[in-house]
Amino acid sequence: MFEGAYTAIVTPFTKDNRVDYVKLKELIELQIQGGMDGIVPVGTTGESPTLDNEEHKKVIETAVETC
């Protein structure tokens, strides 16, 4: 079903511990420019437990929209 290389993208945070959606978009754009076939948000880099349900949803929405 899935083929190619996928990056487990980190969720960046600001200094006041909020999700940095601007930086998240920049990181995703870098992966796209680098030729990655896909990304895996909030899945494997450890920050998922620190996000509430709304943040988790918004990170995924941001990733989908940016891709």
All heavy atoms as TSV, in Angstrom:
chain	resi	resn	atom	element	x	y	z
A	1	MET	N	N	0.820	-1.190	0.000
A	1	MET	CA	C	0.000	0.000	0.000
A	1	MET	C	C	0.865	1.256	0.000
A	1	MET	O	O	0.666	2.132	-0.808
A	1	MET	CB	C	-0.926	-0.026	1.201
A	1	MET	CG	C	-1.849	1.120	1.267
A	1	MET	SD	S	-3.149	0.751	2.459
A	1	MET	CE	C	-3.367	2.305	3.173
A	2	PHE	N	N	1.815	1.348	0.929
A	2	PHE	CA	C	2.704	2.507	0.979
A	2	PHE	C	C	4.058	2.109	0.417
A	2	PHE	O	O	4.558	1.029	0.686
A	2	PHE	CB	C	2.880	3.018	2.413
A	2	PHE	CG	C	1.613	3.507	3.048
A	2	PHE	CD1	C	0.960	2.760	4.005
A	2	PHE	CD2	C	1.080	4.726	2.678
A	2	PHE	CE1	C	-0.206	3.219	4.584
A	2	PHE	CE2	C	-0.085	5.195	3.253
A	2	PHE	CZ	C	-0.732	4.437	4.214
A	3	GLU	N	N	4.637	3.009	-0.346
A	3	GLU	CA	C	5.963	2.768	-0.897
A	3	GLU	C	C	6.812	4.011	-0.724
A	3	GLU	O	O	6.298	5.116	-0.608
A	3	GLU	CB	C	5.862	2.441	-2.389
A	3	GLU	CG	C	5.171	1.139	-2.681
A	3	GLU	CD	C	5.130	0.820	-4.165
A	3	GLU	OE1	O	5.766	1.539	-4.963
A	3	GLU	OE2	O	4.446	-0.153	-4.518
A	4	GLY	N	N	8.116	3.835	-0.718
A	4	GLY	CA	C	9.018	4.964	-0.648
A	4	GLY	C	C	9.534	5.212	0.752
A	4	GLY	O	O	9.417	4.381	1.641
A	5	ALA	N	N	10.083	6.390	0.928
A	5	ALA	CA	C	10.678	6.793	2.199
A	5	ALA	C	C	9.785	7.809	2.910
A	5	ALA	O	O	9.319	8.766	2.301
A	5	ALA	CB	C	12.048	7.404	1.960
A	6	TYR	N	N	9.559	7.562	4.197
A	6	TYR	CA	C	8.719	8.435	5.015
A	6	TYR	C	C	9.524	8.938	6.204
A	6	TYR	O	O	10.271	8.182	6.816
A	6	TYR	CB	C	7.495	7.673	5.530
A	6	TYR	CG	C	6.484	7.389	4.453
A	6	TYR	CD1	C	6.768	6.495	3.418
A	6	TYR	CD2	C	5.251	8.007	4.457
A	6	TYR	CE1	C	5.851	6.233	2.429
A	6	TYR	CE2	C	4.317	7.747	3.465
A	6	TYR	CZ	C	4.630	6.860	2.449
A	6	TYR	OH	O	3.715	6.611	1.469
A	7	THR	N	N	9.351	10.196	6.537
A	7	THR	CA	C	10.024	10.799	7.694
A	7	THR	C	C	9.068	10.861	8.875
A	7	THR	O	O	7.942	11.332	8.744
A	7	THR	CB	C	10.476	12.240	7.362
A	7	THR	OG1	O	11.401	12.198	6.288
A	7	THR	CG2	C	11.110	12.900	8.561
A	8	ALA	N	N	9.534	10.379	10.021
A	8	ALA	CA	C	8.803	10.577	11.266
A	8	ALA	C	C	9.111	12.001	11.714
A	8	ALA	O	O	10.137	12.265	12.321
A	8	ALA	CB	C	9.233	9.562	12.310
A	9	ILE	N	N	8.228	12.915	11.353
A	9	ILE	CA	C	8.483	14.335	11.558
A	9	ILE	C	C	8.295	14.704	13.033
A	9	ILE	O	O	7.361	14.237	13.672
A	9	ILE	CB	C	7.568	15.196	10.643
A	9	ILE	CG1	C	8.058	16.629	10.532
A	9	ILE	CG2	C	6.135	15.152	11.055
A	9	ILE	CD1	C	8.963	16.843	9.380
A	10	VAL	N	N	9.192	15.506	13.556
A	10	VAL	CA	C	9.049	15.975	14.937
A	10	VAL	C	C	7.986	17.072	15.005
A	10	VAL	O	O	7.707	17.743	14.018
A	10	VAL	CB	C	10.381	16.513	15.508
A	10	VAL	CG1	C	11.432	15.423	15.538
A	10	VAL	CG2	C	10.863	17.707	14.731
A	11	THR	N	N	7.411	17.217	16.164
A	11	THR	CA	C	6.482	18.325	16.408
A	11	THR	C	C	7.266	19.403	17.145
A	11	THR	O	O	7.654	19.203	18.298
A	11	THR	CB	C	5.279	17.874	17.256
A	11	THR	OG1	O	4.614	16.804	16.591
A	11	THR	CG2	C	4.312	19.024	17.478
A	12	PRO	N	N	7.522	20.531	16.506
A	12	PRO	CA	C	8.295	21.586	17.165
A	12	PRO	C	C	7.435	22.368	18.158
A	12	PRO	O	O	6.225	22.512	17.970
A	12	PRO	CB	C	8.735	22.475	16.001
A	12	PRO	CG	C	7.687	22.285	14.960
A	12	PRO	CD	C	7.194	20.872	15.120
A	13	PHE	N	N	8.090	22.845	19.198
A	13	PHE	CA	C	7.411	23.640	20.221
A	13	PHE	C	C	8.085	24.997	20.372
A	13	PHE	O	O	9.280	25.140	20.120
A	13	PHE	CB	C	7.443	22.912	21.566
A	13	PHE	CG	C	6.602	21.671	21.604
A	13	PHE	CD1	C	7.123	20.451	21.220
A	13	PHE	CD2	C	5.281	21.731	22.004
A	13	PHE	CE1	C	6.352	19.307	21.242
A	13	PHE	CE2	C	4.490	20.600	22.030
A	13	PHE	CZ	C	5.030	19.379	21.648
A	14	THR	N	N	7.296	25.979	20.797
A	14	THR	CA	C	7.841	27.294	21.108
A	14	THR	C	C	8.474	27.253	22.494
A	14	THR	O	O	8.337	26.253	23.216
A	14	THR	CB	C	6.727	28.363	21.086
A	14	THR	OG1	O	5.783	28.048	22.115
A	14	THR	CG2	C	6.040	28.424	19.730
A	15	LYS	N	N	9.124	28.337	22.884
A	15	LYS	CA	C	9.746	28.388	24.212
A	15	LYS	C	C	8.724	28.317	25.339
A	15	LYS	O	O	9.064	27.947	26.457
A	15	LYS	CB	C	10.596	29.650	24.350
A	15	LYS	CG	C	11.845	29.581	23.508
A	15	LYS	CD	C	12.713	30.806	23.698
A	15	LYS	CE	C	13.942	30.670	22.818
A	15	LYS	NZ	N	14.889	31.752	23.010
A	16	ASP	N	N	7.465	28.667	25.034
A	16	ASP	CA	C	6.428	28.584	26.070
A	16	ASP	C	C	5.603	27.294	25.945
A	16	ASP	O	O	4.474	27.226	26.419
A	16	ASP	CB	C	5.541	29.833	26.069
A	16	ASP	CG	C	4.798	30.037	24.757
A	16	ASP	OD1	O	5.090	29.339	23.768
A	16	ASP	OD2	O	3.912	30.906	24.720
A	17	ASN	N	N	6.204	26.272	25.326
A	17	ASN	CA	C	5.637	24.921	25.250
A	17	ASN	C	C	4.339	24.804	24.461
A	17	ASN	O	O	3.502	23.960	24.750
A	17	ASN	CB	C	5.455	24.331	26.655
A	17	ASN	CG	C	6.774	24.132	27.350
A	17	ASN	OD1	O	7.757	23.735	26.721
A	17	ASN	ND2	N	6.824	24.426	28.628
A	18	ARG	N	N	4.185	25.634	23.456
A	18	ARG	CA	C	3.043	25.505	22.544
A	18	ARG	C	C	3.560	24.927	21.233
A	18	ARG	O	O	4.712	25.109	20.880
A	18	ARG	CB	C	2.406	26.866	22.292
A	18	ARG	CG	C	1.811	27.482	23.535
A	18	ARG	CD	C	1.309	28.877	23.238
A	18	ARG	NE	N	0.950	29.524	24.476
A	18	ARG	CZ	C	-0.261	29.973	24.751
A	18	ARG	NH1	N	-1.226	29.865	23.864
A	18	ARG	NH2	N	-0.511	30.543	25.901
A	19	VAL	N	N	2.670	24.234	20.526
A	19	VAL	CA	C	3.076	23.698	19.234
A	19	VAL	C	C	3.388	24.863	18.297
A	19	VAL	O	O	2.617	25.814	18.193
A	19	VAL	CB	C	1.971	22.808	18.622
A	19	VAL	CG1	C	2.361	22.352	17.224
A	19	VAL	CG2	C	1.689	21.604	19.515
A	20	ASP	N	N	4.522	24.789	17.634
A	20	ASP	CA	C	4.944	25.829	16.695
A	20	ASP	C	C	4.522	25.394	15.288
A	20	ASP	O	O	5.258	24.714	14.577
A	20	ASP	CB	C	6.460	26.017	16.782
A	20	ASP	CG	C	6.954	27.218	15.997
A	20	ASP	OD1	O	6.246	27.665	15.061
A	20	ASP	OD2	O	8.060	27.695	16.308
A	21	TYR	N	N	3.315	25.794	14.907
A	21	TYR	CA	C	2.752	25.369	13.626
A	21	TYR	C	C	3.479	25.982	12.432
A	21	TYR	O	O	3.566	25.350	11.382
A	21	TYR	CB	C	1.248	25.672	13.578
A	21	TYR	CG	C	0.481	24.856	14.575
A	21	TYR	CD1	C	0.073	25.399	15.790
A	21	TYR	CD2	C	0.184	23.528	14.314
A	21	TYR	CE1	C	-0.614	24.639	16.712
A	21	TYR	CE2	C	-0.506	22.761	15.241
A	21	TYR	CZ	C	-0.900	23.322	16.441
A	21	TYR	OH	O	-1.576	22.557	17.359
A	22	VAL	N	N	4.030	27.165	12.606
A	22	VAL	CA	C	4.805	27.790	11.529
A	22	VAL	C	C	6.051	26.953	11.254
A	22	VAL	O	O	6.369	26.621	10.098
A	22	VAL	CB	C	5.183	29.254	11.880
A	22	VAL	CG1	C	6.149	29.824	10.856
A	22	VAL	CG2	C	3.933	30.109	11.984
A	23	LYS	N	N	6.766	26.586	12.300
A	23	LYS	CA	C	7.972	25.769	12.151
A	23	LYS	C	C	7.613	24.374	11.640
A	23	LYS	O	O	8.351	23.802	10.836
A	23	LYS	CB	C	8.719	25.670	13.485
A	23	LYS	CG	C	10.025	24.908	13.407
A	23	LYS	CD	C	11.005	25.464	12.412
A	23	LYS	CE	C	11.630	26.738	12.877
A	23	LYS	NZ	N	12.628	27.295	11.958
A	24	LEU	N	N	6.489	23.828	12.071
A	24	LEU	CA	C	6.051	22.525	11.581
A	24	LEU	C	C	5.884	22.552	10.065
A	24	LEU	O	O	6.367	21.668	9.358
A	24	LEU	CB	C	4.739	22.104	12.250
A	24	LEU	CG	C	4.124	20.784	11.764
A	24	LEU	CD1	C	5.078	19.613	12.006
A	24	LEU	CD2	C	2.781	20.552	12.444
A	25	LYS	N	N	5.235	23.596	9.561
A	25	LYS	CA	C	5.062	23.729	8.115
A	25	LYS	C	C	6.413	23.833	7.417
A	25	LYS	O	O	6.618	23.224	6.357
A	25	LYS	CB	C	4.205	24.960	7.792
A	25	LYS	CG	C	2.755	24.805	8.194
A	25	LYS	CD	C	1.986	26.086	7.899
A	25	LYS	CE	C	0.568	25.996	8.415
A	25	LYS	NZ	N	-0.195	27.224	8.122
A	26	GLU	N	N	7.341	24.585	7.994
A	26	GLU	CA	C	8.676	24.725	7.404
A	26	GLU	C	C	9.393	23.373	7.340
A	26	GLU	O	O	10.023	23.041	6.335
A	26	GLU	CB	C	9.514	25.712	8.217
A	26	GLU	CG	C	9.060	27.149	8.098
A	26	GLU	CD	C	9.824	28.083	9.023
A	26	GLU	OE1	O	10.832	27.658	9.641
A	26	GLU	OE2	O	9.422	29.253	9.140
A	27	LEU	N	N	9.288	22.603	8.418
A	27	LEU	CA	C	9.928	21.290	8.450
A	27	LEU	C	C	9.337	20.351	7.401
A	27	LEU	O	O	10.060	19.600	6.736
A	27	LEU	CB	C	9.797	20.665	9.841
A	27	LEU	CG	C	10.580	21.333	10.961
A	27	LEU	CD1	C	10.197	20.740	12.313
A	27	LEU	CD2	C	12.069	21.199	10.717
A	28	ILE	N	N	8.029	20.410	7.243
A	28	ILE	CA	C	7.372	19.575	6.236
A	28	ILE	C	C	7.798	19.993	4.837
A	28	ILE	O	O	8.098	19.142	3.992
A	28	ILE	CB	C	5.843	19.625	6.402
A	28	ILE	CG1	C	5.444	18.950	7.716
A	28	ILE	CG2	C	5.141	18.969	5.219
A	28	ILE	CD1	C	3.992	19.160	8.109
A	29	GLU	N	N	7.855	21.291	4.595
A	29	GLU	CA	C	8.289	21.788	3.284
A	29	GLU	C	C	9.710	21.318	2.970
A	29	GLU	O	O	10.017	20.966	1.823
A	29	GLU	CB	C	8.205	23.313	3.217
A	29	GLU	CG	C	6.800	23.865	3.195
A	29	GLU	CD	C	6.041	23.561	1.905
A	29	GLU	OE1	O	6.664	23.211	0.882
A	29	GLU	OE2	O	4.814	23.675	1.924
A	30	LEU	N	N	10.581	21.310	3.969
A	30	LEU	CA	C	11.943	20.824	3.760
A	30	LEU	C	C	11.950	19.350	3.356
A	30	LEU	O	O	12.743	18.935	2.499
A	30	LEU	CB	C	12.779	21.015	5.030
A	30	LEU	CG	C	13.256	22.428	5.316
A	30	LEU	CD1	C	13.897	22.507	6.700
A	30	LEU	CD2	C	14.245	22.892	4.256
A	31	GLN	N	N	11.078	18.563	3.966
A	31	GLN	CA	C	10.994	17.152	3.612
A	31	GLN	C	C	10.493	16.972	2.175
A	31	GLN	O	O	10.991	16.130	1.429
A	31	GLN	CB	C	10.073	16.404	4.579
A	31	GLN	CG	C	10.549	16.386	6.009
A	31	GLN	CD	C	11.922	15.764	6.143
A	31	GLN	OE1	O	12.173	14.675	5.649
A	31	GLN	NE2	N	12.825	16.476	6.803
A	32	ILE	N	N	9.527	17.784	1.793
A	32	ILE	CA	C	8.994	17.729	0.427
A	32	ILE	C	C	10.090	18.105	-0.566
A	32	ILE	O	O	10.305	17.400	-1.563
A	32	ILE	CB	C	7.769	18.650	0.279
A	32	ILE	CG1	C	6.597	18.097	1.108
A	32	ILE	CG2	C	7.369	18.793	-1.187
A	32	ILE	CD1	C	5.432	19.065	1.258
A	33	GLN	N	N	10.797	19.195	-0.283
A	33	GLN	CA	C	11.879	19.642	-1.166
A	33	GLN	C	C	12.986	18.599	-1.263
A	33	GLN	O	O	13.644	18.473	-2.294
A	33	GLN	CB	C	12.462	20.967	-0.675
A	33	GLN	CG	C	11.522	22.137	-0.818
A	33	GLN	CD	C	12.034	23.383	-0.100
A	33	GLN	OE1	O	13.198	23.469	0.279
A	33	GLN	NE2	N	11.151	24.343	0.092
A	34	GLY	N	N	13.171	17.851	-0.190
A	34	GLY	CA	C	14.203	16.822	-0.165
A	34	GLY	C	C	13.799	15.533	-0.863
A	34	GLY	O	O	14.597	14.603	-0.954
A	35	GLY	N	N	12.564	15.469	-1.336
A	35	GLY	CA	C	12.129	14.314	-2.098
A	35	GLY	C	C	11.496	13.193	-1.308
A	35	GLY	O	O	11.313	12.097	-1.842
A	36	MET	N	N	11.141	13.447	-0.053
A	36	MET	CA	C	10.493	12.397	0.734
A	36	MET	C	C	9.125	12.063	0.138
A	36	MET	O	O	8.448	12.924	-0.408
A	36	MET	CB	C	10.334	12.830	2.193
A	36	MET	CG	C	11.645	13.025	2.922
A	36	MET	SD	S	12.751	11.597	2.895
A	36	MET	CE	C	11.830	10.404	3.817
A	37	ASP	N	N	8.748	10.800	0.258
A	37	ASP	CA	C	7.467	10.344	-0.272
A	37	ASP	C	C	6.314	10.612	0.687
A	37	ASP	O	O	5.156	10.636	0.276
A	37	ASP	CB	C	7.535	8.854	-0.583
A	37	ASP	CG	C	8.545	8.572	-1.684
A	37	ASP	OD1	O	8.358	9.099	-2.795
A	37	ASP	OD2	O	9.517	7.840	-1.417
A	38	GLY	N	N	6.615	10.786	1.949
A	38	GLY	CA	C	5.562	11.055	2.926
A	38	GLY	C	C	6.145	11.378	4.283
A	38	GLY	O	O	7.352	11.284	4.497
A	39	ILE	N	N	5.273	11.773	5.188
A	39	ILE	CA	C	5.680	12.051	6.568
A	39	ILE	C	C	4.733	11.338	7.522
A	39	ILE	O	O	3.604	10.997	7.168
A	39	ILE	CB	C	5.703	13.559	6.889
A	39	ILE	CG1	C	4.319	14.166	6.731
A	39	ILE	CG2	C	6.729	14.286	6.048
A	39	ILE	CD1	C	4.195	15.512	7.396
A	40	VAL	N	N	5.217	11.141	8.736
A	40	VAL	CA	C	4.421	10.522	9.789
A	40	VAL	C	C	4.381	11.515	10.950
A	40	VAL	O	O	5.345	11.626	11.706
A	40	VAL	CB	C	5.038	9.184	10.246
A	40	VAL	CG1	C	4.177	8.541	11.331
A	40	VAL	CG2	C	5.229	8.247	9.068
A	41	PRO	N	N	3.286	12.280	11.083
A	41	PRO	CA	C	3.196	13.228	12.198
A	41	PRO	C	C	2.711	12.551	13.477
A	41	PRO	O	O	1.980	11.562	13.417
A	41	PRO	CB	C	2.171	14.253	11.702
A	41	PRO	CG	C	1.287	13.474	10.779
A	41	PRO	CD	C	2.172	12.422	10.148
A	42	VAL	N	N	3.130	13.080	14.605
A	42	VAL	CA	C	2.745	12.636	15.967
A	42	VAL	C	C	2.657	11.119	16.095
A	42	VAL	O	O	1.750	10.599	16.734
A	42	VAL	CB	C	1.441	13.291	16.466
A	42	VAL	CG1	C	1.613	14.755	16.676
A	42	VAL	CG2	C	0.255	13.024	15.550
A	43	GLY	N	N	3.639	10.426	15.559
A	43	GLY	CA	C	3.555	8.983	15.618
A	43	GLY	C	C	4.698	8.299	16.321
A	43	GLY	O	O	4.487	7.359	17.073
A	44	THR	N	N	5.911	8.776	16.099
A	44	THR	CA	C	7.027	7.967	16.564
A	44	THR	C	C	8.162	8.734	17.215
A	44	THR	O	O	9.164	8.140	17.577
A	44	THR	CB	C	7.624	7.194	15.374
A	44	THR	OG1	O	8.077	8.128	14.406
A	44	THR	CG2	C	6.624	6.262	14.744
A	45	THR	N	N	8.037	10.026	17.368
A	45	THR	CA	C	9.164	10.791	17.905
A	45	THR	C	C	8.991	11.177	19.372
A	45	THR	O	O	9.777	11.945	19.901
A	45	THR	CB	C	9.425	12.051	17.058
A	45	THR	OG1	O	8.234	12.831	16.990
A	45	THR	CG2	C	9.866	11.677	15.652
A	46	GLY	N	N	7.962	10.681	20.025
A	46	GLY	CA	C	7.837	10.820	21.464
A	46	GLY	C	C	6.998	11.957	21.997
A	46	GLY	O	O	6.675	11.976	23.179
A	47	GLU	N	N	6.628	12.916	21.161
A	47	GLU	CA	C	5.880	14.054	21.706
A	47	GLU	C	C	4.377	13.808	21.781
A	47	GLU	O	O	3.653	14.569	22.414
A	47	GLU	CB	C	6.163	15.330	20.914
A	47	GLU	CG	C	5.545	15.383	19.539
A	47	GLU	CD	C	6.341	14.628	18.485
A	47	GLU	OE1	O	7.393	14.076	18.798
A	47	GLU	OE2	O	5.893	14.595	17.341
A	48	SER	N	N	3.902	12.772	21.183
A	48	SER	CA	C	2.463	12.513	21.152
A	48	SER	C	C	1.806	12.538	22.538
A	48	SER	O	O	0.746	13.132	22.694
A	48	SER	CB	C	2.180	11.184	20.453
A	48	SER	OG	O	0.803	10.977	20.332
A	49	PRO	N	N	2.409	11.934	23.563
A	49	PRO	CA	C	1.775	11.970	24.887
A	49	PRO	C	C	1.695	13.367	25.502
A	49	PRO	O	O	0.937	13.589	26.434
A	49	PRO	CB	C	2.655	11.072	25.754
A	49	PRO	CG	C	3.443	10.250	24.803
A	49	PRO	CD	C	3.571	11.065	23.559
A	50	THR	N	N	2.482	14.307	24.986
A	50	THR	CA	C	2.474	15.655	25.559
A	50	THR	C	C	1.414	16.548	24.930
A	50	THR	O	O	1.199	17.661	25.400
A	50	THR	CB	C	3.846	16.339	25.394
A	50	THR	OG1	O	4.103	16.547	24.008
A	50	THR	CG2	C	4.957	15.497	25.992
A	51	LEU	N	N	0.769	16.060	23.871
A	51	LEU	CA	C	-0.251	16.853	23.187
A	51	LEU	C	C	-1.635	16.470	23.675
A	51	LEU	O	O	-1.918	15.292	23.886
A	51	LEU	CB	C	-0.193	16.603	21.667
A	51	LEU	CG	C	1.123	16.894	20.964
A	51	LEU	CD1	C	1.026	16.483	19.503
A	51	LEU	CD2	C	1.500	18.350	21.091
A	52	ASP	N	N	-2.512	17.472	23.817
A	52	ASP	CA	C	-3.896	17.130	24.111
A	52	ASP	C	C	-4.585	16.742	22.800
A	52	ASP	O	O	-3.995	16.822	21.725
A	52	ASP	CB	C	-4.617	18.267	24.847
A	52	ASP	CG	C	-4.755	19.550	24.046
A	52	ASP	OD1	O	-4.816	19.495	22.795
A	52	ASP	OD2	O	-4.826	20.630	24.667
A	53	ASN	N	N	-5.816	16.302	22.882
A	53	ASN	CA	C	-6.524	15.821	21.690
A	53	ASN	C	C	-6.632	16.881	20.602
A	53	ASN	O	O	-6.474	16.581	19.414
A	53	ASN	CB	C	-7.916	15.306	22.057
A	53	ASN	CG	C	-7.869	14.003	22.819
A	53	ASN	OD1	O	-6.883	13.271	22.740
A	53	ASN	ND2	N	-8.911	13.712	23.562
A	54	GLU	N	N	-6.918	18.116	20.983
A	54	GLU	CA	C	-7.045	19.196	19.991
A	54	GLU	C	C	-5.724	19.466	19.295
A	54	GLU	O	O	-5.683	19.665	18.087
A	54	GLU	CB	C	-7.538	20.473	20.666
A	54	GLU	CG	C	-8.928	20.983	20.384
A	54	GLU	CD	C	-9.624	20.505	19.129
A	54	GLU	OE1	O	-9.384	21.064	18.037
A	54	GLU	OE2	O	-10.431	19.591	19.226
A	55	GLU	N	N	-4.630	19.518	20.061
A	55	GLU	CA	C	-3.319	19.747	19.463
A	55	GLU	C	C	-2.950	18.597	18.520
A	55	GLU	O	O	-2.439	18.830	17.425
A	55	GLU	CB	C	-2.252	19.874	20.551
A	55	GLU	CG	C	-2.365	21.139	21.365
A	55	GLU	CD	C	-1.479	21.109	22.583
A	55	GLU	OE1	O	-1.347	20.049	23.232
A	55	GLU	OE2	O	-0.904	22.168	22.901
A	56	HIS	N	N	-3.212	17.379	18.966
A	56	HIS	CA	C	-2.919	16.199	18.149
A	56	HIS	C	C	-3.641	16.308	16.806
A	56	HIS	O	O	-3.035	16.128	15.742
A	56	HIS	CB	C	-3.382	14.952	18.916
A	56	HIS	CG	C	-2.865	13.669	18.367
A	56	HIS	ND1	N	-1.895	12.941	18.987
A	56	HIS	CD2	C	-3.198	12.985	17.253
A	56	HIS	CE1	C	-1.642	11.863	18.283
A	56	HIS	NE2	N	-2.425	11.854	17.229
A	57	LYS	N	N	-4.913	16.630	16.869
A	57	LYS	CA	C	-5.727	16.769	15.658
A	57	LYS	C	C	-5.192	17.892	14.765
A	57	LYS	O	O	-5.069	17.729	13.549
A	57	LYS	CB	C	-7.180	17.040	16.044
A	57	LYS	CG	C	-8.123	17.175	14.880
A	57	LYS	CD	C	-9.540	17.421	15.374
A	57	LYS	CE	C	-10.471	17.731	14.217
A	57	LYS	NZ	N	-11.811	18.091	14.662
A	58	LYS	N	N	-4.851	19.026	15.381
A	58	LYS	CA	C	-4.389	20.172	14.593
A	58	LYS	C	C	-3.031	19.903	13.950
A	58	LYS	O	O	-2.779	20.348	12.825
A	58	LYS	CB	C	-4.338	21.435	15.451
A	58	LYS	CG	C	-4.042	22.672	14.627
A	58	LYS	CD	C	-4.237	23.950	15.395
A	58	LYS	CE	C	-3.888	25.143	14.509
A	58	LYS	NZ	N	-3.968	26.394	15.202
A	59	VAL	N	N	-2.145	19.168	14.620
A	59	VAL	CA	C	-0.858	18.820	14.019
A	59	VAL	C	C	-1.090	17.966	12.771
A	59	VAL	O	O	-0.497	18.202	11.723
A	59	VAL	CB	C	0.059	18.087	15.026
A	59	VAL	CG1	C	1.245	17.447	14.325
A	59	VAL	CG2	C	0.543	19.056	16.100
A	60	ILE	N	N	-1.979	16.991	12.865
A	60	ILE	CA	C	-2.278	16.138	11.719
A	60	ILE	C	C	-2.924	16.959	10.605
A	60	ILE	O	O	-2.548	16.825	9.429
A	60	ILE	CB	C	-3.157	14.955	12.128
A	60	ILE	CG1	C	-2.358	14.029	13.050
A	60	ILE	CG2	C	-3.668	14.197	10.894
A	60	ILE	CD1	C	-3.174	12.933	13.686
A	61	GLU	N	N	-3.885	17.808	10.943
A	61	GLU	CA	C	-4.524	18.667	9.941
A	61	GLU	C	C	-3.509	19.570	9.246
A	61	GLU	O	O	-3.535	19.744	8.033
A	61	GLU	CB	C	-5.634	19.514	10.574
A	61	GLU	CG	C	-6.855	18.720	10.962
A	61	GLU	CD	C	-7.869	19.550	11.748
A	61	GLU	OE1	O	-7.544	20.667	12.206
A	61	GLU	OE2	O	-8.998	19.058	11.900
A	62	THR	N	N	-2.597	20.143	10.020
A	62	THR	CA	C	-1.566	21.014	9.464
A	62	THR	C	C	-0.666	20.234	8.513
A	62	THR	O	O	-0.322	20.712	7.428
A	62	THR	CB	C	-0.729	21.660	10.587
A	62	THR	OG1	O	-1.599	22.416	11.434
A	62	THR	CG2	C	0.369	22.551	10.043
A	63	ALA	N	N	-0.312	19.023	8.900
A	63	ALA	CA	C	0.535	18.189	8.044
A	63	ALA	C	C	-0.166	17.854	6.727
A	63	ALA	O	O	0.422	17.974	5.653
A	63	ALA	CB	C	0.912	16.907	8.779
A	64	VAL	N	N	-1.428	17.489	6.809
A	64	VAL	CA	C	-2.184	17.145	5.602
A	64	VAL	C	C	-2.312	18.362	4.691
A	64	VAL	O	O	-2.075	18.283	3.481
A	64	VAL	CB	C	-3.566	16.563	5.962
A	64	VAL	CG1	C	-4.450	16.454	4.743
A	64	VAL	CG2	C	-3.417	15.209	6.644
A	65	GLU	N	N	-2.677	19.499	5.260
A	65	GLU	CA	C	-2.835	20.719	4.464
A	65	GLU	C	C	-1.521	21.141	3.808
A	65	GLU	O	O	-1.486	21.572	2.656
A	65	GLU	CB	C	-3.356	21.859	5.336
A	65	GLU	CG	C	-4.789	21.681	5.779
A	65	GLU	CD	C	-5.208	22.677	6.849
A	65	GLU	OE1	O	-4.404	23.582	7.195
A	65	GLU	OE2	O	-6.336	22.540	7.355
A	66	THR	N	N	-0.427	21.018	4.543
A	66	THR	CA	C	0.872	21.442	4.026
A	66	THR	C	C	1.343	20.512	2.909
A	66	THR	O	O	1.902	20.968	1.917
A	66	THR	CB	C	1.914	21.489	5.159
A	66	THR	OG1	O	1.437	22.340	6.193
A	66	THR	CG2	C	3.252	22.002	4.649
A	67	CYS	N	N	1.093	19.242	3.081
A	67	CYS	CA	C	1.493	18.268	2.037
A	67	CYS	C	C	0.666	18.454	0.798
A	67	CYS	O	O	1.101	18.254	-0.302
A	67	CYS	CB	C	1.358	16.844	2.549
A	67	CYS	SG	S	2.621	16.424	3.767
